[in-house]
Amino acid sequence: MDTEYQQLTQNLDNLVEVRQKLQVQFNENNQVKDEFNKLTPNNTIYKLVGPALVEQDQHESKLNVEKRLDFIKSEIDRTESEIESGQKTIQSIQQSISQQTQQESTE
């Protein structure tokens, strides 16, 4: 049970790290979206493709950022769900360990 507990806490730590990275990506893309909203139709958007800047359609770029935000948000939600599930499992194991310890001390 102890190794299972250690594996679960390690997995939980990894999930928290993933969630933090996703949150950073979400914030960065949100900033891009805010900048796009400030553009006029006459402004040109460029995308870095390898070493070159390639002109992009403004509408298409905005849609891509929106899709990326939706995807990242769904990944954050999925990760948070996994974190909650992992926390519940860890709490259950902690209770079992605590009960075992109490039983052993009374014997």
Jmol script that loads the backbone (N, CA, C; Angstrom):
load data "model"
ATOM      1  N   MET A   1       0.833  -1.194   0.000  1.00  0.00           N
ATOM      2  CA  MET A   1       0.000   0.000   0.000  1.00  0.00           C
ATOM      3  C   MET A   1       0.878   1.258   0.000  1.00  0.00           C
ATOM      4  N   ASP A   2       2.045   1.131   0.632  1.00  0.00           N
ATOM      5  CA  ASP A   2       2.952   2.274   0.718  1.00  0.00           C
ATOM      6  C   ASP A   2       3.488   2.666  -0.658  1.00  0.00           C
ATOM      7  N   THR A   3       3.842   1.667  -1.474  1.00  0.00           N
ATOM      8  CA  THR A   3       4.349   1.979  -2.813  1.00  0.00           C
ATOM      9  C   THR A   3       3.243   2.546  -3.693  1.00  0.00           C
ATOM     10  N   GLU A   4       2.026   2.034  -3.514  1.00  0.00           N
ATOM     11  CA  GLU A   4       0.888   2.576  -4.266  1.00  0.00           C
ATOM     12  C   GLU A   4       0.676   4.045  -3.904  1.00  0.00           C
ATOM     13  N   TYR A   5       0.794   4.335  -2.615  1.00  0.00           N
ATOM     14  CA  TYR A   5       0.639   5.714  -2.138  1.00  0.00           C
ATOM     15  C   TYR A   5       1.712   6.614  -2.749  1.00  0.00           C
ATOM     16  N   GLN A   6       2.945   6.139  -2.767  1.00  0.00           N
ATOM     17  CA  GLN A   6       4.041   6.924  -3.337  1.00  0.00           C
ATOM     18  C   GLN A   6       3.834   7.156  -4.830  1.00  0.00           C
ATOM     19  N   GLN A   7       3.380   6.132  -5.530  1.00  0.00           N
ATOM     20  CA  GLN A   7       3.127   6.275  -6.965  1.00  0.00           C
ATOM     21  C   GLN A   7       2.009   7.279  -7.221  1.00  0.00           C
ATOM     22  N   LEU A   8       0.967   7.209  -6.406  1.00  0.00           N
ATOM     23  CA  LEU A   8      -0.153   8.136  -6.573  1.00  0.00           C
ATOM     24  C   LEU A   8       0.259   9.578  -6.292  1.00  0.00           C
ATOM     25  N   THR A   9       1.060   9.781  -5.246  1.00  0.00           N
ATOM     26  CA  THR A   9       1.498  11.152  -4.951  1.00  0.00           C
ATOM     27  C   THR A   9       2.421  11.669  -6.050  1.00  0.00           C
ATOM     28  N   GLN A  10       3.266  10.796  -6.596  1.00  0.00           N
ATOM     29  CA  GLN A  10       4.136  11.204  -7.706  1.00  0.00           C
ATOM     30  C   GLN A  10       3.296  11.560  -8.927  1.00  0.00           C
ATOM     31  N   ASN A  11       2.293  10.738  -9.212  1.00  0.00           N
ATOM     32  CA  ASN A  11       1.393  10.994 -10.335  1.00  0.00           C
ATOM     33  C   ASN A  11       0.639  12.306 -10.125  1.00  0.00           C
ATOM     34  N   LEU A  12       0.209  12.540  -8.901  1.00  0.00           N
ATOM     35  CA  LEU A  12      -0.501  13.779  -8.579  1.00  0.00           C
ATOM     36  C   LEU A  12       0.409  14.994  -8.776  1.00  0.00           C
ATOM     37  N   ASP A  13       1.657  14.869  -8.350  1.00  0.00           N
ATOM     38  CA  ASP A  13       2.620  15.960  -8.555  1.00  0.00           C
ATOM     39  C   ASP A  13       2.803  16.247 -10.045  1.00  0.00           C
ATOM     40  N   ASN A  14       2.885  15.185 -10.843  1.00  0.00           N
ATOM     41  CA  ASN A  14       3.035  15.351 -12.294  1.00  0.00           C
ATOM     42  C   ASN A  14       1.819  16.038 -12.893  1.00  0.00           C
ATOM     43  N   LEU A  15       0.629  15.651 -12.441  1.00  0.00           N
ATOM     44  CA  LEU A  15      -0.597  16.263 -12.948  1.00  0.00           C
ATOM     45  C   LEU A  15      -0.672  17.745 -12.594  1.00  0.00           C
ATOM     46  N   VAL A  16      -0.241  18.090 -11.397  1.00  0.00           N
ATOM     47  CA  VAL A  16      -0.237  19.499 -10.989  1.00  0.00           C
ATOM     48  C   VAL A  16       0.721  20.288 -11.872  1.00  0.00           C
ATOM     49  N   GLU A  17       1.862  19.690 -12.182  1.00  0.00           N
ATOM     50  CA  GLU A  17       2.833  20.339 -13.063  1.00  0.00           C
ATOM     51  C   GLU A  17       2.254  20.530 -14.469  1.00  0.00           C
ATOM     52  N   VAL A  18       1.568  19.521 -14.969  1.00  0.00           N
ATOM     53  CA  VAL A  18       0.927  19.611 -16.287  1.00  0.00           C
ATOM     54  C   VAL A  18      -0.119  20.719 -16.286  1.00  0.00           C
ATOM     55  N   ARG A  19      -0.914  20.775 -15.211  1.00  0.00           N
ATOM     56  CA  ARG A  19      -1.950  21.806 -15.125  1.00  0.00           C
ATOM     57  C   ARG A  19      -1.326  23.204 -15.129  1.00  0.00           C
ATOM     58  N   GLN A  20      -0.220  23.367 -14.425  1.00  0.00           N
ATOM     59  CA  GLN A  20       0.457  24.667 -14.399  1.00  0.00           C
ATOM     60  C   GLN A  20       0.944  25.062 -15.790  1.00  0.00           C
ATOM     61  N   LYS A  21       1.514  24.113 -16.514  1.00  0.00           N
ATOM     62  CA  LYS A  21       1.990  24.398 -17.873  1.00  0.00           C
ATOM     63  C   LYS A  21       0.828  24.758 -18.795  1.00  0.00           C
ATOM     64  N   LEU A  22      -0.271  24.031 -18.654  1.00  0.00           N
ATOM     65  CA  LEU A  22      -1.456  24.332 -19.460  1.00  0.00           C
ATOM     66  C   LEU A  22      -1.999  25.718 -19.134  1.00  0.00           C
ATOM     67  N   GLN A  23      -1.964  26.077 -17.855  1.00  0.00           N
ATOM     68  CA  GLN A  23      -2.459  27.392 -17.449  1.00  0.00           C
ATOM     69  C   GLN A  23      -1.599  28.504 -18.049  1.00  0.00           C
ATOM     70  N   VAL A  24      -0.290  28.286 -18.103  1.00  0.00           N
ATOM     71  CA  VAL A  24       0.610  29.259 -18.728  1.00  0.00           C
ATOM     72  C   VAL A  24       0.280  29.387 -20.214  1.00  0.00           C
ATOM     73  N   GLN A  25       0.080  28.258 -20.885  1.00  0.00           N
ATOM     74  CA  GLN A  25      -0.275  28.287 -22.307  1.00  0.00           C
ATOM     75  C   GLN A  25      -1.605  29.006 -22.519  1.00  0.00           C
ATOM     76  N   PHE A  26      -2.556  28.743 -21.637  1.00  0.00           N
ATOM     77  CA  PHE A  26      -3.867  29.384 -21.744  1.00  0.00           C
ATOM     78  C   PHE A  26      -3.724  30.898 -21.607  1.00  0.00           C
ATOM     79  N   ASN A  27      -2.944  31.334 -20.623  1.00  0.00           N
ATOM     80  CA  ASN A  27      -2.741  32.773 -20.410  1.00  0.00           C
ATOM     81  C   ASN A  27      -2.046  33.419 -21.605  1.00  0.00           C
ATOM     82  N   GLU A  28      -1.035  32.745 -22.149  1.00  0.00           N
ATOM     83  CA  GLU A  28      -0.326  33.288 -23.314  1.00  0.00           C
ATOM     84  C   GLU A  28      -1.269  33.431 -24.506  1.00  0.00           C
ATOM     85  N   ASN A  29      -2.069  32.417 -24.753  1.00  0.00           N
ATOM     86  CA  ASN A  29      -3.003  32.462 -25.879  1.00  0.00           C
ATOM     87  C   ASN A  29      -4.100  33.489 -25.649  1.00  0.00           C
ATOM     88  N   ASN A  30      -4.480  33.678 -24.411  1.00  0.00           N
ATOM     89  CA  ASN A  30      -5.465  34.711 -24.088  1.00  0.00           C
ATOM     90  C   ASN A  30      -4.896  36.099 -24.384  1.00  0.00           C
ATOM     91  N   GLN A  31      -3.614  36.288 -24.112  1.00  0.00           N
ATOM     92  CA  GLN A  31      -2.967  37.561 -24.429  1.00  0.00           C
ATOM     93  C   GLN A  31      -2.941  37.782 -25.941  1.00  0.00           C
ATOM     94  N   VAL A  32      -2.673  36.723 -26.687  1.00  0.00           N
ATOM     95  CA  VAL A  32      -2.678  36.822 -28.150  1.00  0.00           C
ATOM     96  C   VAL A  32      -4.073  37.208 -28.626  1.00  0.00           C
ATOM     97  N   LYS A  33      -5.076  36.574 -28.062  1.00  0.00           N
ATOM     98  CA  LYS A  33      -6.469  36.886 -28.426  1.00  0.00           C
ATOM     99  C   LYS A  33      -6.776  38.361 -28.148  1.00  0.00           C
ATOM    100  N   ASP A  34      -6.336  38.846 -26.986  1.00  0.00           N
ATOM    101  CA  ASP A  34      -6.555  40.259 -26.644  1.00  0.00           C
ATOM    102  C   ASP A  34      -5.873  41.183 -27.646  1.00  0.00           C
ATOM    103  N   GLU A  35      -4.663  40.818 -28.060  1.00  0.00           N
ATOM    104  CA  GLU A  35      -3.947  41.627 -29.048  1.00  0.00           C
ATOM    105  C   GLU A  35      -4.659  41.588 -30.399  1.00  0.00           C
ATOM    106  N   PHE A  36      -5.156  40.428 -30.777  1.00  0.00           N
ATOM    107  CA  PHE A  36      -5.906  40.311 -32.034  1.00  0.00           C
ATOM    108  C   PHE A  36      -7.144  41.195 -32.024  1.00  0.00           C
ATOM    109  N   ASN A  37      -7.786  41.300 -30.870  1.00  0.00           N
ATOM    110  CA  ASN A  37      -8.998  42.119 -30.765  1.00  0.00           C
ATOM    111  C   ASN A  37      -8.712  43.609 -30.948  1.00  0.00           C
ATOM    112  N   LYS A  38      -7.468  43.992 -30.776  1.00  0.00           N
ATOM    113  CA  LYS A  38      -7.086  45.400 -30.953  1.00  0.00           C
ATOM    114  C   LYS A  38      -6.772  45.737 -32.415  1.00  0.00           C
ATOM    115  N   LEU A  39      -6.660  44.722 -33.254  1.00  0.00           N
ATOM    116  CA  LEU A  39      -6.276  44.940 -34.651  1.00  0.00           C
ATOM    117  C   LEU A  39      -7.423  45.513 -35.470  1.00  0.00           C
ATOM    118  N   THR A  40      -7.034  46.247 -36.487  1.00  0.00           N
ATOM    119  CA  THR A  40      -8.007  46.720 -37.474  1.00  0.00           C
ATOM    120  C   THR A  40      -7.926  45.778 -38.673  1.00  0.00           C
ATOM    121  N   PRO A  41      -8.919  45.786 -39.546  1.00  0.00           N
ATOM    122  CA  PRO A  41      -8.874  44.898 -40.721  1.00  0.00           C
ATOM    123  C   PRO A  41      -7.668  45.151 -41.626  1.00  0.00           C
ATOM    124  N   ASN A  42      -7.074  46.333 -41.540  1.00  0.00           N
ATOM    125  CA  ASN A  42      -5.920  46.659 -42.386  1.00  0.00           C
ATOM    126  C   ASN A  42      -4.609  46.088 -41.859  1.00  0.00           C
ATOM    127  N   ASN A  43      -4.584  45.676 -40.592  1.00  0.00           N
ATOM    128  CA  ASN A  43      -3.359  45.138 -40.015  1.00  0.00           C
ATOM    129  C   ASN A  43      -3.035  43.770 -40.609  1.00  0.00           C
ATOM    130  N   THR A  44      -1.735  43.491 -40.703  1.00  0.00           N
ATOM    131  CA  THR A  44      -1.268  42.218 -41.240  1.00  0.00           C
ATOM    132  C   THR A  44      -0.713  41.372 -40.102  1.00  0.00           C
ATOM    133  N   ILE A  45      -1.023  40.089 -40.140  1.00  0.00           N
ATOM    134  CA  ILE A  45      -0.520  39.144 -39.142  1.00  0.00           C
ATOM    135  C   ILE A  45       0.484  38.233 -39.831  1.00  0.00           C
ATOM    136  N   TYR A  46       1.599  37.994 -39.134  1.00  0.00           N
ATOM    137  CA  TYR A  46       2.625  37.097 -39.646  1.00  0.00           C
ATOM    138  C   TYR A  46       2.806  35.946 -38.666  1.00  0.00           C
ATOM    139  N   LYS A  47       3.097  34.775 -39.232  1.00  0.00           N
ATOM    140  CA  LYS A  47       3.343  33.590 -38.431  1.00  0.00           C
ATOM    141  C   LYS A  47       4.769  33.143 -38.689  1.00  0.00           C
ATOM    142  N   LEU A  48       5.468  32.789 -37.630  1.00  0.00           N
ATOM    143  CA  LEU A  48       6.834  32.306 -37.762  1.00  0.00           C
ATOM    144  C   LEU A  48       6.801  30.833 -38.171  1.00  0.00           C
ATOM    145  N   VAL A  49       7.294  30.550 -39.366  1.00  0.00           N
ATOM    146  CA  VAL A  49       7.372  29.183 -39.879  1.00  0.00           C
ATOM    147  C   VAL A  49       8.840  28.908 -40.148  1.00  0.00           C
ATOM    148  N   GLY A  50       9.452  28.138 -39.255  1.00  0.00           N
ATOM    149  CA  GLY A  50      10.894  27.928 -39.353  1.00  0.00           C
ATOM    150  C   GLY A  50      11.584  29.270 -39.172  1.00  0.00           C
ATOM    151  N   PRO A  51      12.500  29.626 -40.077  1.00  0.00           N
ATOM    152  CA  PRO A  51      13.189  30.913 -39.946  1.00  0.00           C
ATOM    153  C   PRO A  51      12.461  32.068 -40.643  1.00  0.00           C
ATOM    154  N   ALA A  52      11.319  31.784 -41.275  1.00  0.00           N
ATOM    155  CA  ALA A  52      10.650  32.811 -42.089  1.00  0.00           C
ATOM    156  C   ALA A  52       9.321  33.249 -41.473  1.00  0.00           C
ATOM    157  N   LEU A  53       8.988  34.519 -41.709  1.00  0.00           N
ATOM    158  CA  LEU A  53       7.676  35.034 -41.334  1.00  0.00           C
ATOM    159  C   LEU A  53       6.763  34.932 -42.549  1.00  0.00           C
ATOM    160  N   VAL A  54       5.618  34.278 -42.352  1.00  0.00           N
ATOM    161  CA  VAL A  54       4.667  34.067 -43.439  1.00  0.00           C
ATOM    162  C   VAL A  54       3.385  34.810 -43.094  1.00  0.00           C
ATOM    163  N   GLU A  55       2.863  35.554 -44.078  1.00  0.00           N
ATOM    164  CA  GLU A  55       1.638  36.317 -43.855  1.00  0.00           C
ATOM    165  C   GLU A  55       0.467  35.362 -43.625  1.00  0.00           C
ATOM    166  N   GLN A  56      -0.363  35.684 -42.645  1.00  0.00           N
ATOM    167  CA  GLN A  56      -1.525  34.874 -42.304  1.00  0.00           C
ATOM    168  C   GLN A  56      -2.801  35.694 -42.447  1.00  0.00           C
ATOM    169  N   ASP A  57      -3.878  35.021 -42.783  1.00  0.00           N
ATOM    170  CA  ASP A  57      -5.189  35.653 -42.827  1.00  0.00           C
ATOM    171  C   ASP A  57      -5.614  35.975 -41.395  1.00  0.00           C
ATOM    172  N   GLN A  58      -6.072  37.195 -41.173  1.00  0.00           N
ATOM    173  CA  GLN A  58      -6.427  37.644 -39.832  1.00  0.00           C
ATOM    174  C   GLN A  58      -7.561  36.803 -39.234  1.00  0.00           C
ATOM    175  N   HIS A  59      -8.595  36.568 -40.016  1.00  0.00           N
ATOM    176  CA  HIS A  59      -9.737  35.789 -39.527  1.00  0.00           C
ATOM    177  C   HIS A  59      -9.315  34.361 -39.167  1.00  0.00           C
ATOM    178  N   GLU A  60      -8.516  33.754 -40.033  1.00  0.00           N
ATOM    179  CA  GLU A  60      -8.036  32.391 -39.790  1.00  0.00           C
ATOM    180  C   GLU A  60      -7.174  32.336 -38.528  1.00  0.00           C
ATOM    181  N   SER A  61      -6.339  33.340 -38.338  1.00  0.00           N
ATOM    182  CA  SER A  61      -5.483  33.391 -37.155  1.00  0.00           C
ATOM    183  C   SER A  61      -6.313  33.490 -35.880  1.00  0.00           C
ATOM    184  N   LYS A  62      -7.347  34.321 -35.924  1.00  0.00           N
ATOM    185  CA  LYS A  62      -8.222  34.462 -34.754  1.00  0.00           C
ATOM    186  C   LYS A  62      -8.932  33.146 -34.449  1.00  0.00           C
ATOM    187  N   LEU A  63      -9.401  32.475 -35.490  1.00  0.00           N
ATOM    188  CA  LEU A  63     -10.068  31.182 -35.292  1.00  0.00           C
ATOM    189  C   LEU A  63      -9.113  30.145 -34.700  1.00  0.00           C
ATOM    190  N   ASN A  64      -7.867  30.140 -35.186  1.00  0.00           N
ATOM    191  CA  ASN A  64      -6.873  29.201 -34.662  1.00  0.00           C
ATOM    192  C   ASN A  64      -6.618  29.426 -33.178  1.00  0.00           C
ATOM    193  N   VAL A  65      -6.528  30.687 -32.781  1.00  0.00           N
ATOM    194  CA  VAL A  65      -6.298  30.999 -31.370  1.00  0.00           C
ATOM    195  C   VAL A  65      -7.508  30.574 -30.538  1.00  0.00           C
ATOM    196  N   GLU A  66      -8.710  30.817 -31.043  1.00  0.00           N
ATOM    197  CA  GLU A  66      -9.928  30.401 -30.334  1.00  0.00           C
ATOM    198  C   GLU A  66      -9.958  28.880 -30.157  1.00  0.00           C
ATOM    199  N   LYS A  67      -9.620  28.151 -31.222  1.00  0.00           N
ATOM    200  CA  LYS A  67      -9.600  26.684 -31.143  1.00  0.00           C
ATOM    201  C   LYS A  67      -8.559  26.219 -30.130  1.00  0.00           C
ATOM    202  N   ARG A  68      -7.398  26.867 -30.161  1.00  0.00           N
ATOM    203  CA  ARG A  68      -6.332  26.514 -29.225  1.00  0.00           C
ATOM    204  C   ARG A  68      -6.780  26.763 -27.788  1.00  0.00           C
ATOM    205  N   LEU A  69      -7.442  27.900 -27.553  1.00  0.00           N
ATOM    206  CA  LEU A  69      -7.946  28.206 -26.215  1.00  0.00           C
ATOM    207  C   LEU A  69      -8.966  27.162 -25.761  1.00  0.00           C
ATOM    208  N   ASP A  70      -9.865  26.780 -26.652  1.00  0.00           N
ATOM    209  CA  ASP A  70     -10.862  25.754 -26.316  1.00  0.00           C
ATOM    210  C   ASP A  70     -10.191  24.427 -25.972  1.00  0.00           C
ATOM    211  N   PHE A  71      -9.203  24.053 -26.781  1.00  0.00           N
ATOM    212  CA  PHE A  71      -8.494  22.798 -26.541  1.00  0.00           C
ATOM    213  C   PHE A  71      -7.756  22.832 -25.204  1.00  0.00           C
ATOM    214  N   ILE A  72      -7.038  23.916 -24.953  1.00  0.00           N
ATOM    215  CA  ILE A  72      -6.279  24.030 -23.704  1.00  0.00           C
ATOM    216  C   ILE A  72      -7.224  24.013 -22.514  1.00  0.00           C
ATOM    217  N   LYS A  73      -8.350  24.706 -22.628  1.00  0.00           N
ATOM    218  CA  LYS A  73      -9.336  24.733 -21.539  1.00  0.00           C
ATOM    219  C   LYS A  73      -9.862  23.326 -21.267  1.00  0.00           C
ATOM    220  N   SER A  74     -10.145  22.571 -22.314  1.00  0.00           N
ATOM    221  CA  SER A  74     -10.636  21.201 -22.107  1.00  0.00           C
ATOM    222  C   SER A  74      -9.555  20.325 -21.467  1.00  0.00           C
ATOM    223  N   GLU A  75      -8.295  20.545 -21.834  1.00  0.00           N
ATOM    224  CA  GLU A  75      -7.193  19.799 -21.219  1.00  0.00           C
ATOM    225  C   GLU A  75      -7.025  20.180 -19.750  1.00  0.00           C
ATOM    226  N   ILE A  76      -7.195  21.455 -19.435  1.00  0.00           N
ATOM    227  CA  ILE A  76      -7.132  21.896 -18.037  1.00  0.00           C
ATOM    228  C   ILE A  76      -8.249  21.228 -17.244  1.00  0.00           C
ATOM    229  N   ASP A  77      -9.457  21.225 -17.787  1.00  0.00           N
ATOM    230  CA  ASP A  77     -10.594  20.596 -17.106  1.00  0.00           C
ATOM    231  C   ASP A  77     -10.350  19.104 -16.887  1.00  0.00           C
ATOM    232  N   ARG A  78      -9.834  18.429 -17.912  1.00  0.00           N
ATOM    233  CA  ARG A  78      -9.549  16.995 -17.802  1.00  0.00           C
ATOM    234  C   ARG A  78      -8.482  16.732 -16.741  1.00  0.00           C
ATOM    235  N   THR A  79      -7.442  17.558 -16.744  1.00  0.00           N
ATOM    236  CA  THR A  79      -6.355  17.397 -15.780  1.00  0.00           C
ATOM    237  C   THR A  79      -6.850  17.660 -14.363  1.00  0.00           C
ATOM    238  N   GLU A  80      -7.673  18.691 -14.192  1.00  0.00           N
ATOM    239  CA  GLU A  80      -8.214  18.985 -12.864  1.00  0.00           C
ATOM    240  C   GLU A  80      -9.097  17.844 -12.367  1.00  0.00           C
ATOM    241  N   SER A  81      -9.833  17.232 -13.269  1.00  0.00           N
ATOM    242  CA  SER A  81     -10.662  16.081 -12.901  1.00  0.00           C
ATOM    243  C   SER A  81      -9.785  14.921 -12.429  1.00  0.00           C
ATOM    244  N   GLU A  82      -8.688  14.683 -13.136  1.00  0.00           N
ATOM    245  CA  GLU A  82      -7.755  13.625 -12.738  1.00  0.00           C
ATOM    246  C   GLU A  82      -7.113  13.947 -11.396  1.00  0.00           C
ATOM    247  N   ILE A  83      -6.801  15.219 -11.163  1.00  0.00           N
ATOM    248  CA  ILE A  83      -6.208  15.631  -9.889  1.00  0.00           C
ATOM    249  C   ILE A  83      -7.190  15.373  -8.751  1.00  0.00           C
ATOM    250  N   GLU A  84      -8.447  15.759  -8.940  1.00  0.00           N
ATOM    251  CA  GLU A  84      -9.466  15.534  -7.911  1.00  0.00           C
ATOM    252  C   GLU A  84      -9.617  14.046  -7.608  1.00  0.00           C
ATOM    253  N   SER A  85      -9.653  13.241  -8.650  1.00  0.00           N
ATOM    254  CA  SER A  85      -9.780  11.796  -8.475  1.00  0.00           C
ATOM    255  C   SER A  85      -8.573  11.242  -7.710  1.00  0.00           C
ATOM    256  N   GLY A  86      -7.389  11.690  -8.083  1.00  0.00           N
ATOM    257  CA  GLY A  86      -6.168  11.253  -7.407  1.00  0.00           C
ATOM    258  C   GLY A  86      -6.140  11.670  -5.953  1.00  0.00           C
ATOM    259  N   GLN A  87      -6.605  12.884  -5.667  1.00  0.00           N
ATOM    260  CA  GLN A  87      -6.640  13.358  -4.285  1.00  0.00           C
ATOM    261  C   GLN A  87      -7.588  12.510  -3.441  1.00  0.00           C
ATOM    262  N   LYS A  88      -8.729  12.150  -4.014  1.00  0.00           N
ATOM    263  CA  LYS A  88      -9.687  11.303  -3.284  1.00  0.00           C
ATOM    264  C   LYS A  88      -9.085   9.932  -2.998  1.00  0.00           C
ATOM    265  N   THR A  89      -8.397   9.377  -3.982  1.00  0.00           N
ATOM    266  CA  THR A  89      -7.767   8.071  -3.794  1.00  0.00           C
ATOM    267  C   THR A  89      -6.689   8.151  -2.722  1.00  0.00           C
ATOM    268  N   ILE A  90      -5.895   9.206  -2.750  1.00  0.00           N
ATOM    269  CA  ILE A  90      -4.838   9.383  -1.753  1.00  0.00           C
ATOM    270  C   ILE A  90      -5.440   9.525  -0.361  1.00  0.00           C
ATOM    271  N   GLN A  91      -6.512  10.286  -0.238  1.00  0.00           N
ATOM    272  CA  GLN A  91      -7.170  10.439   1.066  1.00  0.00           C
ATOM    273  C   GLN A  91      -7.675   9.095   1.577  1.00  0.00           C
ATOM    274  N   SER A  92      -8.219   8.298   0.681  1.00  0.00           N
ATOM    275  CA  SER A  92      -8.709   6.973   1.055  1.00  0.00           C
ATOM    276  C   SER A  92      -7.564   6.100   1.561  1.00  0.00           C
ATOM    277  N   ILE A  93      -6.443   6.135   0.871  1.00  0.00           N
ATOM    278  CA  ILE A  93      -5.282   5.345   1.285  1.00  0.00           C
ATOM    279  C   ILE A  93      -4.749   5.856   2.617  1.00  0.00           C
ATOM    280  N   GLN A  94      -4.713   7.181   2.793  1.00  0.00           N
ATOM    281  CA  GLN A  94      -4.253   7.746   4.059  1.00  0.00           C
ATOM    282  C   GLN A  94      -5.130   7.267   5.213  1.00  0.00           C
ATOM    283  N   GLN A  95      -6.431   7.220   4.986  1.00  0.00           N
ATOM    284  CA  GLN A  95      -7.340   6.739   6.030  1.00  0.00           C
ATOM    285  C   GLN A  95      -7.084   5.267   6.336  1.00  0.00           C
ATOM    286  N   SER A  96      -6.857   4.474   5.302  1.00  0.00           N
ATOM    287  CA  SER A  96      -6.574   3.047   5.500  1.00  0.00           C
ATOM    288  C   SER A  96      -5.285   2.856   6.285  1.00  0.00           C
ATOM    289  N   ILE A  97      -4.261   3.615   5.933  1.00  0.00           N
ATOM    290  CA  ILE A  97      -2.980   3.526   6.640  1.00  0.00           C
ATOM    291  C   ILE A  97      -3.165   3.940   8.094  1.00  0.00           C
ATOM    292  N   SER A  98      -3.915   4.999   8.306  1.00  0.00           N
ATOM    293  CA  SER A  98      -4.171   5.482   9.663  1.00  0.00           C
ATOM    294  C   SER A  98      -4.911   4.426  10.484  1.00  0.00           C
ATOM    295  N   GLN A  99      -5.899   3.793   9.877  1.00  0.00           N
ATOM    296  CA  GLN A  99      -6.656   2.751  10.577  1.00  0.00           C
ATOM    297  C   GLN A  99      -5.771   1.557  10.897  1.00  0.00           C
ATOM    298  N   GLN A 100      -4.912   1.168   9.954  1.00  0.00           N
ATOM    299  CA  GLN A 100      -3.997   0.053  10.193  1.00  0.00           C
ATOM    300  C   GLN A 100      -3.050   0.374  11.340  1.00  0.00           C
ATOM    301  N   THR A 101      -2.548   1.599  11.345  1.00  0.00           N
ATOM    302  CA  THR A 101      -1.625   2.019  12.390  1.00  0.00           C
ATOM    303  C   THR A 101      -2.312   1.984  13.748  1.00  0.00           C
ATOM    304  N   GLN A 102      -3.548   2.447  13.802  1.00  0.00           N
ATOM    305  CA  GLN A 102      -4.297   2.436  15.061  1.00  0.00           C
ATOM    306  C   GLN A 102      -4.560   1.006  15.527  1.00  0.00           C
ATOM    307  N   GLN A 103      -4.907   0.122  14.596  1.00  0.00           N
ATOM    308  CA  GLN A 103      -5.164  -1.273  14.953  1.00  0.00           C
ATOM    309  C   GLN A 103      -3.897  -1.945  15.468  1.00  0.00           C
ATOM    310  N   GLU A 104      -2.773  -1.647  14.826  1.00  0.00           N
ATOM    311  CA  GLU A 104      -1.508  -2.247  15.244  1.00  0.00           C
ATOM    312  C   GLU A 104      -1.090  -1.745  16.614  1.00  0.00           C
ATOM    313  N   SER A 105      -1.377  -0.489  16.915  1.00  0.00           N
ATOM    314  CA  SER A 105      -0.980   0.069  18.209  1.00  0.00           C
ATOM    315  C   SER A 105      -1.864  -0.443  19.341  1.00  0.00           C
ATOM    316  N   THR A 106      -3.085  -0.851  19.029  1.00  0.00           N
ATOM    317  CA  THR A 106      -3.973  -1.380  20.073  1.00  0.00           C
ATOM    318  C   THR A 106      -3.752  -2.869  20.304  1.00  0.00           C
ATOM    319  N   GLU A 107      -3.081  -3.535  19.392  1.00  0.00           N
ATOM    320  CA  GLU A 107      -2.861  -4.985  19.528  1.00  0.00           C
ATOM    321  C   GLU A 107      -1.693  -5.305  20.388  1.00  0.00           C
TER     322      GLU A 107
END
end "model"
wireframe off; spacefill off
backbone 0.3
color backbone group
